[in-house]
Amino acid sequence: MLADMSHVAFDSDAPLPGPPDPWASTDMPSLRPGPPFHMTEMIEAEPGLARRLLGSLASPSGPAAVLAAAVTEAAAAGRPMVVTGCGTSEHAALAGVEILRDALRTAGLPTATLAGDQALELSLDPVSSGLTIGVSHEGGTPATNAALTACRTAGARTAIVTVSDRSPGAALADIVVTTEELDQNWCHVIGYLAPILAFAAVGAHISGRPLDPEAAAGLIARGVDQAATAEGVAARFANATRLLVIASGSDRPAGRELVLKIEEGTWIPSAYRDLETFLHGHLPSVDGSTALVLILTERERRAERARRAADLLRAAKVLDVRAAAILAEPLDAELPGDLTPAGRLLVPDAPSMPAAVAALLGSAAPLQLITERLARARGTNPDPIRRDDPRYRAAAEAAET
């Protein structure tokens, strides 16, 4: 059950409530008449969460190190390594693939057998060896647990990244990495960031490159501080009829997560497109009523990605698309400002961190802030993901039957 913290001043530096004991799935968050939403507070809590979680998972004998050893062993033996999840957790799983691939390459290990897979598909076609890693914030997602069960039954070793070691998902895993602090809203932000931090810790154990919790917290805090810019973007997007998100490289999980956040929290129909894909047939569907967010924080092969992104933005400008960007800070001077008339949120480069870690940690708060401020602009409450409406609650229940 989610804690009702609406009656007390929120301390963004304090640990969030932990999972219930005994385990139980959460109820709908308490409804607030306006901001600050629970989502607002969860975004503000992210730097402190990063500091605490990365500190605890740095232990050389802890669960992140155990999972790192399992990944290393599977990679060295050429066995399958599949990371899976649903919804926000699927996007965190895809982020984990990017982070683990980066770490394995740094360690001189092969990455050909590392992949992400959607939980339902994996449950229907499980791997029979190697390692399956599930991501599930609360640990109760049926499809993810079915995938873990199917892979374990077929002969694979299983692991999970989740908030509680008492959850149904944890009972299906040989290795459990817990993130300990529970997201207090259903438009999950902690549920996205926490497993990314966990994978960053696992990657640090694999590569032998320690990750500074303070540096990570500082990078995330830079994103949290851009609420005013996000509000400007939201004002330009508020009456858009649809929203597109474009990304490339390790920014792609963040792009998919922004689409989910926008649809959950603001109800604007949205879609994700890879950078090059968008330019091959999708232009006829956009016009001045279309909002677009480019996410471009990836450090590897940045020049090539930026050149193609400029082509995309020029095409969007011709069609009066309302373009905004979550952009690596060094690109701010390279991409003309008139190509993103709706605004841009800037992400520092963080060269001391692996490229995938820096990109995914740096873009997390900006994409969440765009959603939260857009919800304000449109008069929606992102916390219950529309399940305070009886029809949408009934639809969700019908889908869960």
Secondary structure, 3 states (H helix, E strand, C coil): CCCCCCCCCCCCCCCCCCCCCCCCCCCCCCCCCCCCCHHHHHHHHHHHHHHHHHHHHCCCCCHHHHHHHHHHHHHHHCCCEEEEECCHHHHHHHHHHHHHHHHHHHCCCCCCCEEEEEHHHHHHCCCCCCEEEEECCCCCCHHHHHHHHHHHHHCCEEEEEECCCCCCCHHHCCEEEECCCCCCCCCCCHHHHHHHHHHHHHHHHHHCCCCCHHHHHHHHHHHHCCHHHHHHHHHHHCCCCEEEEEECHHHHHHHHHHHHHHHHHCCCCEEEEEHHHHCCCCHHHCCCCEEEEEEECCCCCHHHHHHHHHHHHHHHHHCCCEEEEEEEHHHCCCCCHHHCCCEEEEECCCCCCCHHHHHHHHHHHHHHHHHHHHHHHHCCCCCCCCCCCHHHHHHHHHHHC
